[in-house]
Amino acid sequence: MMKIMPVDQFDAQAFKTPPIQTGNEVEAAVDAIIAAVRQRGDAALIDYAARFDRAEISSVLVSEEEIEEAFAACDESFLETLRLARENIEAFHKRQVRQSFVVSEDAGKVMGQRVIPLRRVGLYVPGGTASYPSSVLMNAVPPKIAGVKEIIITTPPGRDGKVAPAILCAAKIAGVTRIVKAGGAQAIAALAYGTESVPAVDKIVGPGNVYVATAKRRVYGLVDIDMIAGPSEILVLADGKSNPAFVAADLLSQAEHDQLASAILVTDSMELAQKVQAEVERQLKDLPREEIARASIEKNGKIVVAHHLDQGVEIANLIAPEHLEICVDDPFEYLSKIESAGSVFLGRNVPEALGDYWAGPNHTLPTSGTARFSSPLSVDDFVKKSQFLYYSKEALAEAKDHVVSFAKREGLNGHANSIAIRFGEKV
C-alpha cells in the first residue's frame, strides 16, 4: 500500500530513485564479455545468443526476408499507428534542428560554427519480458532528422532466433539501416568496437539492464553515450478536484515497468491522498503485471500531503522526476515554476502514456534526479559542432599585441612567438 506522509516528513534524497548499481561480479562479467567480442567478433555474439537468449542463430543480422515476414505478421492498423506516431515524433523533433552560422561583420575576419551529424549511431532496444517498438521510434527518429547516415539497432533475439515483429516494423518505418540480433553487454561491445557484421559507431543510446548500463560506462570515451538510465519514475502533482481513479492509473502506469520504479503523488488534499491510496489497491488487482507493480508501489510508492501546491512544486523540483504530471485546471500557471523535470504533462487529460507512444516529445528521459542537469534525448544528441576562424594579415596585426600580451602573461612564449614571428618580431 502507498504510504501517506505529511510534508514535514519529506526527505528529497529518500525519494530519488537510485541509479543502477553494479558490483564487482557484474563488472568482471561485463569485462569478460567485452574482451570476447573484441577478440572473436560475430562468433562471440552467436555464442552469447545461445547462452543468454537460448537462441540458435547463424547470422547476427536481420535479413530483408525477416523484415518482410514481420510486416506480414503485424496487422495493418498497428502499422498505421506506427507511421502516425513517427510523424508526430518527426514534427516535434524537426523544430530542434540547429543551423550552422557564419559571422563576417568585421573586415578581414570570418568565423562561425558548423553543425555536423554523427556518421554512425547504435540504438540499444531491450528485449526480455516485453518488446518496445515505441523506444525504436523515439531513439531512431532524432538521428534520422539530424542527418546521421547509418542507424544500427541491437536487440536480443527470441528463442526462435528472431526479433519481435513489432520491433522490426518500427525499425523499418523509422529508417533504421541495420538490425543486429544481440542483447546485453555483448551488443554494446559490438557497437563500440565493431565486428565482421557490425560496424563500430560514434554513439550508443538506449536503456538496458545492469549489464548494459555497466558496458556503456566501460566503453564511454571510445564512443559517446546518451545516459545511464535508472528505473522509471513518475511524480503526479494534483489538487483536491482531481479524479482519484485517473491519478491512481497514472501512478500504476509507471509502477508496472519495474519493481524498482518510483510512483509519487504530491497533493494539497488529504482526502484525495486517501482516495488515491485506496484506488491504487483496487486497480492493482486488475493489472496483468500486478506482481511487478505491487512490488514497486510497496517499496517506492509514496504520497506527500503538502500545505499548498506551490510547496508541491518545490518538492517536484527537489526530486527532479523523469515524468511530472500537473493535474490542475490551469497547469500553465505552474509550468514556469518547474525547474527540474524530464518531461512535463499538463492538465487532467494528459496521462504520461500519451508521451510514451504518441504525442511527439521524446520518452527517453533523465532519471534518478539527473533532470537537474540533463535533458531528454533530442536531435542535439546526434550532432557535433565544429568552429572555424579566418583572419587576414591586417586583422591579425590589429590583434597581435593583445594576443602576445595574453600568452606572455600565461608564460607560454611559444604561443606569443607564433604571432610575433609573422611580423618579423621577437618575443
VOGU-3710 file (C-alpha; in Angstrom, 3 decimals, decimal comma):
1> mmkimpvdqf> 0,000/0,000/0,000  1,223/3,517/-0,793  2,403/5,327/2,302  0,822/8,722/3,063  3,046/11,229/4,829  2,778/14,887/5,810  5,145/17,290/4,126  7,259/17,748/7,264  8,428/14,125/6,861  9,554/14,717/3,280
11> daqafktppi> 13,217/13,972/2,514  14,181/14,648/-1,107  17,112/12,234/-1,102  14,959/9,357/0,113  12,525/9,970/-2,741  15,073/9,864/-5,555  15,308/6,592/-7,436  18,911/5,422/-7,122  20,841/4,856/-10,349  21,582/1,312/-11,441
21> qtgneveaav> 24,185/-0,119/-9,078  26,882/-2,525/-10,181  29,111/-4,830/-8,192  32,458/-6,468/-8,798  30,795/-9,618/-10,123  28,815/-7,714/-12,760  31,792/-5,618/-13,766  34,001/-8,685/-14,139  31,366/-10,419/-16,273  30,985/-7,368/-18,500
31> daiiaavrqr> 34,752/-7,024/-18,933  34,955/-10,676/-19,995  32,118/-10,246/-22,498  33,672/-7,129/-23,998  37,026/-8,877/-24,344  35,384/-11,877/-26,039  33,523/-9,721/-28,557  36,677/-7,735/-29,355  38,580/-10,951/-29,932  36,006/-13,174/-31,639
41> gdaalidyaa> 33,517/-10,754/-33,211  30,380/-12,298/-34,703  31,239/-15,743/-33,329  31,072/-14,378/-29,783  27,686/-12,744/-30,472  26,321/-16,024/-31,818  27,626/-17,928/-28,776  26,158/-15,396/-26,342  22,781/-15,570/-28,130  22,752/-19,323/-27,466
51> rfdraeissv> 23,932/-18,901/-23,879  21,866/-15,953/-22,678  18,884/-15,861/-25,062  18,719/-19,604/-25,777  18,527/-18,721/-29,439  20,301/-20,554/-32,236  21,251/-18,032/-34,926  23,510/-18,451/-37,956  23,827/-14,724/-38,676  23,753/-11,769/-36,328
61> lvseeeieea> 22,000/-9,581/-38,890  18,270/-9,482/-39,514  17,569/-10,289/-43,170  15,198/-8,494/-45,533  13,122/-11,669/-45,613  12,675/-11,497/-41,829  11,558/-7,876/-42,103  9,033/-8,815/-44,787  7,738/-11,612/-42,538  7,373/-9,122/-39,695
71> faacdesfle> 5,240/-6,773/-41,805  3,057/-9,711/-42,827  2,651/-10,695/-39,162  1,604/-7,216/-37,946  -1,940/-6,058/-38,625  -2,326/-3,007/-40,854  -3,977/-0,919/-38,124  -0,896/-1,251/-35,907  1,408/-0,411/-38,826  -0,650/2,728/-39,422
81> tlrlarenie> -0,332/3,583/-35,732  3,462/3,265/-36,014  3,526/5,529/-39,078  1,351/8,190/-37,459  3,397/8,088/-34,236  6,565/8,510/-36,287  5,048/11,561/-37,990  4,215/13,117/-34,618  7,729/12,451/-33,321  9,244/13,861/-36,519
91> afhkrqvrqs> 7,124/17,022/-36,351  8,274/17,739/-32,796  11,946/16,924/-33,306  12,326/18,843/-36,579  11,920/22,017/-34,542  15,091/21,115/-32,625  17,383/21,275/-35,657  20,228/23,728/-35,170  21,739/25,728/-38,022  25,373/26,439/-38,751
101> fvvsedagkv> 26,311/30,129/-38,702  28,959/32,471/-40,118  29,983/35,845/-38,687  31,833/38,240/-41,018  30,907/41,669/-39,718  34,477/42,978/-39,299  36,790/43,413/-42,272  39,282/40,578/-42,667  37,596/38,302/-40,126  35,391/35,296/-40,739
111> mgqrviplrr> 34,330/32,885/-38,021  31,496/30,547/-37,378  30,194/27,190/-36,289  29,289/24,107/-38,317  26,686/21,634/-37,117  27,708/18,188/-38,356  25,719/14,965/-37,943  27,443/11,970/-36,423  28,352/9,412/-39,072  27,005/6,274/-37,374
121> vglyvpggta> 24,997/5,612/-34,193  23,871/2,500/-32,350  20,500/2,136/-30,642  20,047/-0,476/-27,935  16,486/-1,818/-27,709  15,728/-4,059/-24,704  14,103/-7,453/-25,076  13,241/-9,881/-22,310  9,768/-9,702/-20,769  8,433/-7,179/-23,301
131> sypssvlmna> 9,251/-5,543/-26,622  9,158/-1,787/-27,042  8,561/-0,550/-30,604  7,919/2,895/-29,105  11,557/3,007/-27,973  12,653/2,209/-31,519  10,779/5,241/-32,858  11,930/7,558/-30,049  15,576/6,590/-30,469  15,707/6,322/-34,269
141> vppkiagvke> 13,746/9,361/-35,454  16,014/12,069/-33,911  19,263/10,803/-35,514  17,430/10,440/-38,845  16,387/14,095/-38,638  19,912/15,075/-37,570  21,262/13,589/-40,797  23,002/10,504/-39,397  23,698/8,209/-42,363  23,847/4,861/-40,549
151> iiittppgrd> 21,478/3,925/-37,724  22,060/0,475/-36,244  19,753/-1,290/-33,792  20,845/-4,079/-31,492  18,178/-6,132/-29,732  18,174/-9,662/-28,287  16,504/-12,405/-30,353  13,735/-14,618/-29,027  14,206/-18,341/-28,548  13,140/-18,844/-32,159
161> gkvapailca> 16,179/-16,830/-33,243  14,041/-13,965/-34,496  13,371/-10,406/-33,378  9,821/-9,455/-32,372  7,848/-8,374/-35,466  6,748/-5,086/-33,867  10,394/-4,107/-33,323  11,326/-4,885/-36,927  8,356/-2,972/-38,321  9,088/0,073/-36,147
171> akiagvtriv> 12,741/-0,031/-37,186  11,922/-0,117/-40,880  9,336/2,649/-40,566  11,811/4,809/-38,596  14,556/4,422/-41,214  16,984/2,134/-39,390  19,715/0,855/-41,721  20,851/-2,328/-39,936  19,351/-4,563/-37,230  21,569/-6,812/-35,115
181> kaggaqaiaa> 20,425/-9,835/-33,110  22,354/-9,120/-29,938  21,458/-8,037/-26,434  23,239/-7,319/-23,180  26,830/-6,216/-22,749  27,811/-8,091/-25,917  25,639/-5,769/-28,018  27,281/-2,694/-26,501  30,734/-4,183/-27,138  29,849/-4,894/-30,765
191> laygtesvpa> 28,650/-1,330/-31,308  31,700/0,186/-29,634  34,445/-1,966/-31,183  32,793/-3,415/-34,273  32,634/-6,998/-35,588  32,570/-8,541/-39,052  28,878/-7,653/-39,403  28,535/-4,688/-37,032  30,470/-1,515/-37,839  31,746/0,495/-34,877
201> vdkivgpgnv> 29,566/3,502/-34,081  30,201/7,007/-32,782  27,485/6,993/-30,131  25,305/4,451/-28,300  21,861/5,331/-26,933  19,034/3,398/-25,344  18,193/1,875/-21,942  19,051/-1,590/-20,679  19,666/-3,734/-17,629  22,605/-3,557/-15,240
211> yvatakrrvy> 24,908/-5,356/-17,703  24,024/-2,945/-20,495  24,496/0,056/-18,200  27,862/-1,233/-16,999  29,017/-1,905/-20,549  28,009/1,616/-21,602  30,095/3,018/-18,760  33,042/0,866/-19,829  33,056/1,993/-23,474  32,343/5,665/-22,795
221> glvdidmiag> 35,255/7,677/-24,108  35,812/5,339/-27,024  32,249/6,239/-28,037  29,729/8,684/-26,671  26,631/7,515/-24,784  23,334/9,189/-24,005  22,911/8,450/-20,297  22,870/5,676/-17,726  19,124/5,232/-17,346  17,731/4,213/-13,988
231> pseilvladg> 14,283/2,786/-13,138  11,252/4,671/-14,429  9,737/7,470/-12,314  6,538/9,480/-12,167  5,500/12,312/-9,873  1,886/13,467/-10,046  1,133/16,922/-8,638  -2,632/17,024/-8,128  -5,153/19,253/-6,395  -8,210/18,106/-4,439
241> ksnpafvaad> -10,501/18,274/-7,505  -8,528/15,550/-9,314  -10,169/12,228/-10,117  -8,534/9,655/-7,803  -9,063/6,849/-10,330  -7,184/8,799/-13,015  -4,341/9,648/-10,653  -4,030/6,041/-9,477  -3,980/4,769/-13,055  -1,197/7,203/-13,976
251> llsqaehdql> 0,887/6,151/-10,982  0,474/2,480/-11,873  1,422/3,134/-15,499  4,992/3,569/-14,287  4,914/1,102/-11,410  4,234/-1,744/-13,847  7,551/-1,117/-15,615  9,868/-2,409/-12,943  9,906/-3,410/-9,280  12,383/-0,568/-8,755
261> asailvtdsm> 10,177/2,033/-10,475  9,034/5,021/-8,447  5,465/6,417/-8,308  4,847/9,521/-6,185  1,775/11,659/-5,593  2,108/15,169/-4,164  -1,194/16,839/-3,278  -2,639/19,530/-1,057  -5,647/17,334/-0,186  -5,616/14,588/2,449
271> elaqkvqaev> -8,980/13,422/1,094  -7,517/12,895/-2,384  -4,483/11,170/-0,860  -6,665/8,625/0,901  -8,883/8,037/-2,135  -5,850/7,503/-4,400  -4,329/5,124/-1,862  -7,497/3,004/-1,949  -7,850/3,271/-5,727  -4,299/2,060/-6,310
281> erqlkdlpre> -5,082/-1,075/-4,306  -8,249/-1,649/-6,299  -6,601/-1,171/-9,715  -3,559/-3,271/-8,855  -5,713/-6,393/-8,822  -6,667/-5,862/-12,472  -3,126/-5,453/-13,816  -1,563/-8,404/-15,667  1,786/-7,201/-14,251  0,358/-6,933/-10,730
291> eiarasiekn> 3,328/-8,597/-9,053  5,800/-6,129/-10,537  3,592/-3,086/-9,958  2,763/-4,095/-6,373  6,437/-4,527/-5,506  7,134/-1,062/-6,927  4,243/0,550/-5,043  5,100/-1,084/-1,722  8,779/-0,208/-1,948  8,790/3,145/-3,747
301> gkivvahhld> 5,169/4,351/-3,857  4,621/7,444/-1,698  2,016/10,152/-1,200  3,069/13,518/0,217  0,415/15,885/1,552  1,689/19,436/1,164  0,225/22,606/2,642  -0,360/24,081/-0,842  0,526/23,317/-4,469  3,358/25,846/-4,634
311> qgveianlia> 5,022/23,790/-1,929  4,312/20,750/-4,116  6,209/22,445/-6,961  9,184/22,913/-4,645  9,087/19,206/-3,817  8,938/18,307/-7,511  11,975/20,475/-8,228  13,920/18,790/-5,436  13,068/15,295/-6,683  13,613/16,209/-10,382
321> pehleicvdd> 11,429/13,358/-11,678  11,616/11,701/-15,064  7,881/12,295/-15,659  5,901/15,070/-13,969  2,121/15,376/-14,296  0,421/18,583/-13,169  -3,252/17,721/-12,633  -4,992/21,051/-12,077  -7,425/23,250/-14,017  -4,749/25,749/-15,126
331> pfeylskies> -1,453/23,818/-15,345  0,295/26,600/-17,271  0,199/28,653/-14,070  2,781/26,241/-12,665  4,830/25,389/-15,758  7,222/28,335/-15,444  7,919/27,344/-11,830  9,161/23,868/-12,795  12,956/23,881/-12,914  13,813/20,175/-12,941
341> agsvflgrnv> 11,781/17,503/-14,733  12,434/15,298/-17,721  9,027/15,805/-19,332  6,010/17,706/-18,004  2,411/16,635/-18,701  -0,045/19,476/-18,285  -3,676/19,154/-17,212  -6,146/16,473/-16,262  -6,310/14,846/-19,701  -2,611/14,188/-20,333
351> pealgdywag> -1,539/10,840/-18,875  2,156/10,063/-19,161  1,379/7,224/-21,593  0,388/9,834/-24,197  4,017/10,941/-24,275  5,333/7,395/-24,254  3,720/6,483/-27,535  2,125/9,235/-29,484  2,343/12,970/-28,874  5,854/13,658/-30,202
361> pnhtlptsgt> 8,186/14,741/-27,372  10,826/12,118/-26,664  10,269/9,484/-23,986  13,977/8,814/-23,398  14,376/10,984/-20,318  16,818/11,664/-17,475  16,164/9,594/-14,335  17,451/9,374/-10,746  17,314/13,139/-10,232  19,571/13,870/-13,210
371> arfssplsvd> 16,903/16,144/-14,708  18,606/18,762/-12,514  21,340/18,980/-15,151  20,448/16,834/-18,166  17,799/16,741/-20,867  15,565/14,422/-22,892  17,028/12,697/-25,933  16,912/15,084/-28,882  18,345/15,891/-32,298  21,198/17,665/-30,469
381> dfvkksqfly> 22,411/14,278/-29,201  23,245/13,192/-32,740  25,250/16,152/-33,995  28,595/17,641/-33,137  29,709/21,238/-33,569  32,952/22,422/-35,126  34,198/26,020/-35,059  36,176/27,808/-37,751  38,168/31,025/-37,834  39,813/33,173/-40,539
391> yskealaeak> 41,846/36,395/-40,101  43,545/38,387/-42,837  47,085/39,662/-42,255  45,672/43,113/-41,491  43,163/41,747/-38,988  45,863/39,691/-37,272  48,012/42,819/-36,985  45,253/44,540/-35,031  45,056/41,652/-32,582  48,823/40,954/-32,383
401> dhvvsfakre> 49,804/42,890/-29,294  46,789/41,711/-27,288  47,400/38,051/-28,052  51,136/38,305/-27,338  50,358/40,004/-24,018  47,936/37,233/-23,064  50,389/34,474/-23,963  53,323/36,048/-22,104  51,155/36,584/-19,043  50,495/32,822/-19,017
411> glnghansia> 54,163/32,017/-19,515  53,594/30,487/-22,956  56,181/32,219/-25,064  55,784/29,704/-27,875  52,213/30,881/-28,260  53,356/34,510/-28,295  56,098/33,765/-30,799  53,674/32,126/-33,233  52,032/35,541/-33,538  55,103/37,791/-33,416
421> irfgekv> 57,131/35,811/-35,957  54,600/36,624/-38,667  55,531/40,287/-38,302  59,307/39,797/-38,093  59,276/40,412/-34,339  60,774/38,544/-31,395  59,129/37,897/-28,038
//
